[in-house]
Amino acid sequence: MKFSQNSVKKHTSFFIEFLKIRVIIELKVTRVKVMKVDDKVISKSDIESIKEAVKSRQPIDFFCYTLTPDQKDRFLKILRIFLDECNQSYLFNYLSYCLFELLDNASKANAKRIYFKEHNLNINDENDYKNGMKDFKETLDEDALHYQAKLKEGHLQVHLLLNADDVISITVSNNTKITDHEFHRIKDKIEKTKVYNTMADAINDIDQTEGSGLGIITVLIMLKKLGLASDHLKFKTTDSETIASIEIPKGTLEEL
């Protein structure tokens, strides 16, 4: 079949316009505004950015290198503004605790990689892992400034991604890969929590390896108080990051 020169030009022009439209659509869908969290009071610009993100149904991403008390406080203020703008202010008391635990876990996970490397321990070896965790938390508390500097030097970040579309999602990620051992521990806690209704149910049935062991369990119990099953908390890992997400479909919220 032969095509005339005009026909070829017409189809070529159409194809180019189609590609332009596709690129514009993809850019619009994937556009994420990324903002660094500093040890400062949240600015008017930040507040407007959050409101605009909710209004336009676009995700907004905040990150930090070290999770200081001031930064934790600022993250919680960001969450409050986000939920207020979503008309879901009543969720703050529940989700603020969940966010605090997920941010804390992500920050410690990054610091743990530095600690294990400096102590010549293989984080993927079960025996090295158990030995390393004996003094990790105490060392982290005693030498906080050292780890803050190393986290920034290594570009190890903690991100908070907020999105309000058909699903309200709160996603915390850190740019280190979780180990198989750590992932199985999380999955085990999620399974155990299905039979817990209160913290008292969990106190005598926790793994003490990394401290109290109650963080993830308490997050799940908080979600249960909202009538949300454990599958509303999702964990996944890639070769370069670990991601924890709380997802609440709007239809579910209307029923609460």
C-alpha positions in Angstrom: 0.0 0.0 0.0 1.4 3.4 -1.0 0.7 6.7 0.9 0.9 10.1 -0.7 3.3 12.7 0.7 0.5 14.7 2.1 -1.0 11.7 3.8 2.3 10.8 5.4 2.8 14.4 6.6 -0.8 14.4 8.0 -0.3 11.2 9.9 3.2 12.3 11.2 1.8 15.6 12.4 -1.1 13.8 14.2 1.3 11.4 15.9 3.6 14.2 17.1 0.6 16.1 18.6 -0.5 12.8 20.2 2.9 12.4 21.9 2.8 16.0 23.1 -0.6 15.5 24.7 0.6 12.3 26.3 3.7 13.9 27.7 1.7 16.8 29.2 -0.8 14.3 30.8 2.0 12.2 32.2 3.8 15.2 33.7 0.6 16.4 35.2 -0.1 13.0 36.8 3.4 12.4 38.2 4.2 16.0 39.3 5.3 15.9 42.9 6.4 19.0 44.8 9.3 18.1 47.1 10.1 20.3 50.1 12.8 20.0 52.8 11.7 20.0 56.4 14.0 22.4 58.4 14.1 23.1 62.2 11.8 26.1 61.7 8.2 27.0 62.2 6.2 25.9 59.2 6.0 28.8 56.7 3.0 30.4 55.0 4.4 29.1 51.7 4.4 25.6 53.1 0.8 25.9 54.2 -0.3 27.2 50.8 1.5 24.4 49.1 -0.3 21.8 51.2 -3.7 23.4 50.5 -3.0 23.7 46.8 -1.9 20.0 46.7 -5.1 18.9 48.3 -7.2 21.1 46.1 -5.5 19.9 42.9 -5.3 16.3 44.1 -1.6 16.2 43.6 0.9 14.6 46.0 3.3 16.7 48.1 6.5 15.4 49.5 8.5 16.6 52.6 11.9 15.2 53.5 14.6 15.5 56.1 18.0 13.9 56.8 17.7 13.8 60.6 14.5 13.5 62.6 15.1 16.0 65.4 12.3 16.8 67.9 11.7 20.1 66.1 11.4 18.3 62.8 9.0 15.7 64.3 6.8 18.6 65.5 6.9 20.2 62.1 5.9 17.0 60.4 2.9 16.7 62.8 1.9 20.3 62.0 2.1 19.4 58.3 -0.2 16.4 58.9 -2.7 18.5 60.8 -2.9 21.1 58.0 -3.3 18.3 55.4 -6.2 16.6 57.3 -7.9 19.9 58.0 -7.8 20.7 54.3 -9.3 17.3 53.6 -12.1 17.9 56.1 -10.9 15.0 58.2 -9.5 16.8 61.3 -10.9 14.1 63.6 -8.3 11.7 62.2 -5.4 13.7 63.6 -5.3 12.2 67.1 -5.1 8.7 65.6 -2.8 9.3 62.6 -0.4 11.6 64.4 0.8 8.7 66.5 1.0 6.5 63.4 3.0 9.1 61.6 5.4 9.5 64.5 6.1 5.8 64.7 6.6 5.4 60.9 9.0 8.4 60.8 10.9 7.2 63.8 11.3 3.7 62.3 12.4 5.1 58.9 15.0 7.4 60.6 16.4 4.6 62.8 16.6 2.3 59.8 18.9 4.8 58.0 21.0 5.3 61.0 21.2 1.6 61.6 23.0 1.2 58.2 25.7 3.6 59.3 26.1 1.9 62.7 26.5 -1.5 61.2 29.0 -0.3 58.6 31.1 1.5 61.2 31.2 -1.6 63.4 32.0 -3.9 60.6 28.8 -5.9 61.0 26.8 -7.5 58.2 23.3 -6.3 58.6 22.0 -9.2 56.4 23.6 -11.8 58.7 21.3 -12.9 61.5 23.9 -13.3 64.2 25.6 -10.0 63.3 22.2 -8.4 63.3 21.3 -9.6 66.8 24.7 -8.6 68.2 24.6 -5.2 66.5 21.1 -4.4 67.8 22.2 -5.0 71.5 23.9 -1.6 71.6 22.5 0.3 68.6 19.8 2.3 70.3 22.0 3.3 73.2 24.8 4.3 70.8 22.4 6.3 68.7 21.2 8.2 71.7 24.7 8.9 73.1 26.2 10.0 69.8 23.3 11.7 68.1 25.3 14.5 66.5 27.7 12.1 64.8 24.8 10.2 63.2 23.1 13.4 62.2 26.2 14.4 60.3 26.7 11.0 58.7 23.0 10.8 57.6 23.3 14.1 55.8 26.8 13.2 54.4 25.4 10.0 53.0 22.2 11.6 51.6 20.1 9.2 53.7 16.6 10.8 53.8 13.2 10.3 55.3 10.3 11.3 53.2 6.6 12.1 54.0 4.4 11.9 50.9 0.8 13.1 51.4 -1.9 12.6 48.8 -5.7 13.1 48.8 -7.4 11.7 45.7 -9.8 8.8 45.8 -7.7 7.5 48.7 -6.2 9.6 51.5 -2.6 8.3 51.7 0.2 9.0 54.2 3.4 7.5 53.0 6.8 7.4 54.8 9.9 6.2 53.1 13.6 6.0 53.6 16.2 5.4 51.0 17.7 2.2 52.3 16.5 -1.3 51.6 15.0 -3.3 54.4 16.6 -6.7 55.1 14.6 -10.0 54.7 14.9 -10.5 58.5 13.4 -7.0 59.2 10.6 -7.5 56.6 9.6 -10.9 58.1 9.5 -9.3 61.6 7.1 -6.6 60.3 4.9 -9.2 58.6 4.9 -11.3 61.8 3.8 -8.3 63.8 1.0 -7.5 61.4 -0.3 -11.1 61.6 -0.2 -11.1 65.4 -2.0 -7.8 65.7 -5.0 -9.2 63.9 -5.9 -10.9 67.2 -5.1 -7.9 69.4 -7.7 -5.3 70.4 -5.8 -3.3 73.0 -2.2 -2.6 74.0 -2.6 -4.9 77.0 -3.1 -7.8 74.5 0.2 -7.1 72.9 2.5 -6.3 75.9 3.4 -9.9 76.8 3.7 -11.0 73.2 6.3 -8.8 71.6 9.8 -9.2 70.1 12.2 -7.1 72.2 15.1 -7.2 69.6 14.8 -3.5 68.7 13.4 -1.9 71.8 9.8 -2.0 73.0 8.6 -3.6 69.8 5.3 -1.9 70.1 5.6 0.7 67.3 4.1 -1.1 64.4 1.6 -2.9 66.7 0.4 0.3 68.1 -0.1 1.8 64.6 -2.3 -1.2 63.7 -4.3 -0.9 66.9 -4.9 2.8 66.2 -6.1 1.9 62.7 -8.3 -0.8 64.2 -9.9 1.9 66.4 -10.9 3.7 63.2 -12.5 0.5 61.9 -9.6 -0.1 59.5 -8.2 -3.6 58.9 -4.4 -4.3 58.9 -4.3 -4.2 55.1 -4.7 -0.4 55.2 -1.0 -0.4 56.4 1.2 -1.5 53.6 5.0 -2.1 53.5 7.1 -2.7 50.4 10.7 -2.5 49.5 12.8 -1.9 46.4 16.5 -2.1 45.8 16.9 1.5 47.1 14.1 2.3 49.5 11.6 1.0 52.1 8.1 2.4 52.0 5.3 2.3 54.5 1.8 3.6 53.6 -1.4 4.2 55.4 -4.3 4.2 52.8 -7.8 5.2 53.7 -10.4 5.1 50.9 -12.8 8.0 51.1 -15.8 5.6 51.0 -14.5 4.0 54.2 -14.2 7.4 55.8 -17.8 8.2 55.1 -18.8 5.1 57.0 -16.8 5.8 60.1 
